[in-house]
């Protein structure tokens, strides 16, 4: 992964604790760890031992939704080169922006959300970068003048800068501009 870090393997999609966490996140835009333990039938100590911390659980939940979206988006835009990658990234950002749970997460828990979604120590950004790097290799080939992971990092961070713009600066996001810029960057 970018800067020599690998993302931890995702938990299995049928993990019962993550299923409860996902339902809680979809409903509330947040995960209350104490409530999660109670509803999943495990102690808080077990949750932290197995799932590390709330940030990791939140990251896994967000990534489970994003990865499902990416499967559909990649099927739609595969084979369209740089524009297909830009459309895939744009599509993911738009689907995420439409989710009330993500809007609540970002609005009510902005600092935690930005840390979970953009930190190099979290799972979301690293997995997104890894996915984009794979698409770059598949769709346009590895660039000769820069490593694929760095280019993927730039694509992801560019998309994020427009997606999170409203939460950081108070200005509207302008996702249309992000898609155009990403397409130009990759051509």
C-alpha positions as MATLAB code, in Angstrom:
seq = 'XXXXXXXXXXXXXXXXXXXXXXXXXXXXXXXXXXXXXXXXXXXXXXXXXXXXXXXXXXXXXXXXXXXXXXXXXXXXXXXXXXXXXXXXXXXXXXXXXXXXXXXXXXXXXXXXXXXXXXXXXXXXXXXXXXXXXXXXXXXXXXXXXXXXXXXXXXXXXXXXXXXXXXXXXXXXXXXXXXXXXXXXXXX';
ca = [
       0.000    0.000    0.000;
       0.935    3.646   -0.174;
       3.988    4.530    1.905;
       4.709    0.877    2.673;
       1.616    0.272    4.790;
      -0.821   -2.510    4.168;
      -4.434   -2.385    5.174;
      -5.493   -5.102    7.589;
      -7.645   -7.775    6.005;
     -11.339   -6.967    6.246;
     -13.448   -8.951    8.631;
     -15.689  -11.538    6.956;
     -18.863   -9.983    5.510;
     -20.993  -12.331    7.599;
     -19.316  -11.324   10.880;
     -22.250  -11.035   13.318;
     -20.782   -8.118   15.287;
     -20.154   -6.121   12.131;
     -23.676   -6.897   10.927;
     -25.050   -5.322   14.112;
     -22.580   -2.426   13.765;
     -23.668   -1.836   10.157;
     -27.349   -1.786   11.121;
     -26.564    0.643   13.944;
     -24.524    2.876   11.629;
     -27.208    2.909    8.929;
     -29.812    3.907   11.519;
     -27.798    6.379   13.606;
     -24.754    7.432   11.596;
     -22.728    6.330   14.597;
     -21.748    3.261   16.603;
     -22.240    3.229   20.353;
     -19.760    0.568   21.456;
     -21.589   -0.237   24.697;
     -24.884   -0.693   22.800;
     -23.072   -2.673   20.096;
     -21.694   -5.097   22.682;
     -25.117   -5.554   24.239;
     -26.915   -6.069   20.921;
     -24.197   -8.371   19.573;
     -23.984  -10.327   22.832;
     -20.296   -9.676   23.521;
     -18.497   -7.724   26.212;
     -16.803   -4.406   25.494;
     -13.484   -6.058   26.362;
     -14.078   -8.687   23.671;
     -15.068   -5.994   21.183;
     -11.847   -4.080   21.763;
      -9.706   -7.222   21.803;
     -11.167   -8.502   18.538;
     -11.976   -5.281   16.667;
      -9.272   -2.953   18.074;
     -11.348    0.204   18.661;
     -14.422    2.159   17.534;
     -12.490    3.779   14.669;
     -11.657    0.369   13.205;
     -15.264   -0.795   13.543;
     -16.510    2.409   11.916;
     -13.949    2.021    9.135;
     -14.974   -1.575    8.483;
     -18.645   -0.606    8.359;
     -18.044    2.301    5.985;
     -15.776    0.166    3.807;
     -18.345   -2.647    3.659;
     -20.816   -0.208    2.109;
     -18.200    1.378   -0.156;
     -16.838   -1.927   -1.414;
     -20.339   -3.116   -2.336;
     -20.886    0.140   -4.226;
     -17.529   -0.217   -5.970;
     -18.391   -3.664   -7.313;
     -21.451   -2.247   -9.079;
     -19.670    0.908  -10.229;
     -16.671   -0.981  -11.607;
     -18.976   -3.275  -13.552;
     -20.601   -0.196  -15.093;
     -17.409    1.732  -15.916;
     -14.837   -1.021  -16.570;
     -13.070   -0.693  -19.905;
     -13.508    3.078  -20.172;
      -9.930    3.982  -19.217;
      -9.187    7.165  -17.303;
     -12.758    8.399  -17.688;
     -14.064    5.125  -16.263;
     -11.852    5.482  -13.196;
     -12.985    9.090  -12.740;
     -16.625    8.024  -13.108;
     -16.147    5.203  -10.592;
     -14.589    7.514   -7.992;
     -17.265   10.134   -8.676;
     -20.011    7.526   -8.372;
     -18.702    6.293   -5.041;
     -18.468    9.810   -3.632;
     -22.000   10.608   -4.785;
     -23.482    7.406   -3.364;
     -21.751    8.095   -0.081;
     -22.978   11.698   -0.031;
     -26.552   10.497   -0.555;
     -26.504    8.242    2.503;
     -28.141    9.859    5.509;
     -25.875    7.813    7.783;
     -22.766    9.314    6.175;
     -24.185   12.828    6.348;
     -24.969   12.325   10.044;
     -21.525   10.818   10.685;
     -19.774   13.720    8.991;
     -21.994   16.433   10.437;
     -22.268   15.251   14.036;
     -18.891   13.539   14.409;
     -16.738   15.473   11.927;
     -13.362   14.986   13.620;
     -13.872   11.253   14.133;
     -15.302   10.836   10.628;
     -12.375   12.596    8.969;
      -9.924   10.519   10.999;
     -11.707    7.239   10.191;
     -12.156    8.051    6.517;
      -8.858    9.730    5.648;
      -6.203    8.525    8.068;
      -3.337    6.450    6.774;
      -3.823    4.347    9.914;
      -7.447    3.540    9.088;
      -8.782    0.996    6.648;
     -10.981    3.120    4.391;
      -8.402    5.300    2.673;
      -5.808    2.536    2.322;
      -8.316    0.137    0.756;
      -9.661    2.872   -1.527;
      -6.127    3.719   -2.671;
      -5.406    0.030   -3.254;
      -8.564   -0.308   -5.347;
      -7.780    2.766   -7.428;
      -4.208    1.529   -7.981;
      -5.594   -1.758   -9.334;
      -7.939    0.104  -11.686;
      -5.123    2.315  -12.946;
      -3.052   -0.752  -13.779;
      -6.022   -2.493  -15.441;
      -7.430    0.487  -17.300;
      -4.491    2.629  -18.369;
      -1.375    0.712  -17.337;
       1.284    1.586  -14.824;
       2.639    5.087  -15.430;
       6.291    5.306  -16.406;
       7.098    8.433  -14.414;
       5.422    7.766  -11.046;
       4.480    4.689   -9.073;
       0.871    3.574   -9.351;
       0.203    3.795   -5.602;
       1.240    7.457   -5.521;
      -0.990    8.274   -8.482;
      -3.865    6.399   -6.811;
      -3.208    8.340   -3.608;
      -3.476   11.616   -5.556;
      -6.755   10.506   -7.157;
      -8.274    9.513   -3.818;
      -7.099   12.632   -2.004;
      -8.383   14.839   -4.814;
     -11.806   13.197   -4.613;
     -11.777   13.490   -0.832;
     -10.850   17.161   -0.951;
     -14.047   17.925   -2.851;
     -16.202   15.457   -0.911;
     -15.155   16.786    2.518;
     -14.855   20.419    1.438;
     -18.201   21.392    2.963;
     -17.232   19.871    6.315;
     -13.782   21.454    6.343;
     -14.343   24.895    4.798;
     -18.119   25.291    4.770;
     -18.130   25.656    0.960;
     -20.150   23.341   -1.264;
     -18.260   20.271   -2.425;
     -18.341   20.517   -6.207;
     -18.093   16.812   -7.007;
     -18.580   17.574  -10.714;
     -15.236   19.364  -10.722;
     -13.539   16.454   -8.949;
     -14.557   13.983  -11.666;
     -13.282   16.274  -14.422;
      -9.970   16.898  -12.661;
      -9.430   13.187  -11.897;
     -10.102   12.330  -15.558;
      -7.558   14.931  -16.690;
      -5.011   13.787  -14.134;
      -5.191   10.214  -15.405;
      -5.064   10.998  -19.139;
];
